[in-house]
Amino acid sequence: MKTLASFGEFFKAKRQALGLTLREFCVKHKTSSPTIYNMMSKLRKLNILIKDDDKGIKVNPLLVLDFNKPIQLNISISHDS
């Protein structure tokens, strides 16, 4: 999997592909840039985003699906009243 130097660069590339500045993206999604950076920080703490060997950040490979192998999906729905 190719990684960018940081998840921030990945986010920036995706946002720019949509033709949006950071401010426009934030307005469109009713958020702020600090909130976006806080989310990235939390994703790192949860090990969803991890450091790459090239000192970049990537999605944890344990969370990436290999569609060439069987996939089992278990869903549990509970409702506490």
C-alpha positions as CSV (number, residue, x, y, z in Angstrom):
1,M,0.0,0.0,0.0
2,K,1.4,3.4,-1.0
3,T,1.5,5.9,1.8
4,L,1.9,9.6,1.8
5,A,4.3,11.3,4.2
6,S,1.5,11.8,6.6
7,F,-2.2,11.2,7.0
8,G,-2.6,15.0,6.8
9,E,-1.2,14.9,3.3
10,F,-3.6,12.1,2.4
11,F,-6.5,14.1,3.7
12,K,-5.3,17.2,1.9
13,A,-5.0,15.3,-1.4
14,K,-8.5,13.9,-1.1
15,R,-9.9,17.3,-0.2
16,Q,-8.2,18.9,-3.0
17,A,-9.4,16.2,-5.4
18,L,-12.9,17.5,-4.4
19,G,-11.8,21.0,-5.3
20,L,-12.2,22.3,-1.7
21,T,-10.0,24.4,0.4
22,L,-9.7,23.4,4.1
23,R,-12.1,26.2,5.0
24,E,-14.6,25.2,2.4
25,F,-14.4,21.6,3.5
26,C,-15.0,22.6,7.1
27,V,-18.0,24.8,6.2
28,K,-19.5,22.1,4.0
29,H,-19.2,19.5,6.8
30,K,-20.0,21.9,9.7
31,T,-16.7,21.3,11.4
32,S,-13.4,23.1,12.0
33,S,-9.7,22.3,11.2
34,P,-8.8,21.7,14.9
35,T,-11.6,19.1,15.0
36,I,-10.2,17.3,12.0
37,Y,-6.7,17.3,13.5
38,N,-8.1,16.0,16.8
39,M,-9.9,13.2,14.9
40,M,-6.6,12.2,13.3
41,S,-4.9,12.3,16.7
42,K,-7.6,10.0,18.2
43,L,-7.3,7.6,15.2
44,R,-3.6,7.3,16.0
45,K,-4.3,6.7,19.7
46,L,-6.7,3.9,18.7
47,N,-4.1,2.3,16.4
48,I,-6.3,2.8,13.4
49,L,-3.6,5.0,11.9
50,I,-0.1,3.8,12.5
51,K,3.4,4.9,11.6
52,D,4.8,3.6,8.4
53,D,8.4,2.4,8.0
54,D,9.0,5.5,5.9
55,K,7.9,7.7,8.9
56,G,4.6,8.3,7.2
57,I,1.2,7.3,8.6
58,K,-1.0,4.6,7.1
59,V,-4.2,2.7,8.0
60,N,-3.3,-0.2,10.3
61,P,-3.0,-3.3,7.9
62,L,-5.0,-5.4,10.4
63,L,-8.0,-3.2,9.5
64,V,-7.6,-3.4,5.7
65,L,-9.6,-6.2,4.1
66,D,-8.2,-8.6,1.5
67,F,-11.1,-9.2,-0.8
68,N,-9.1,-12.2,-2.4
69,K,-9.8,-14.1,0.9
70,P,-13.1,-15.1,2.5
71,I,-14.6,-12.4,4.7
72,Q,-16.8,-13.2,7.7
73,L,-19.0,-10.4,9.0
74,N,-20.6,-10.7,12.4
75,I,-23.1,-8.1,13.5
76,S,-24.5,-7.7,16.9
77,I,-27.3,-5.3,17.6
78,S,-28.5,-4.7,21.1
79,H,-30.9,-2.2,22.6
80,D,-30.9,-1.4,26.2
81,S,-34.0,0.3,27.5
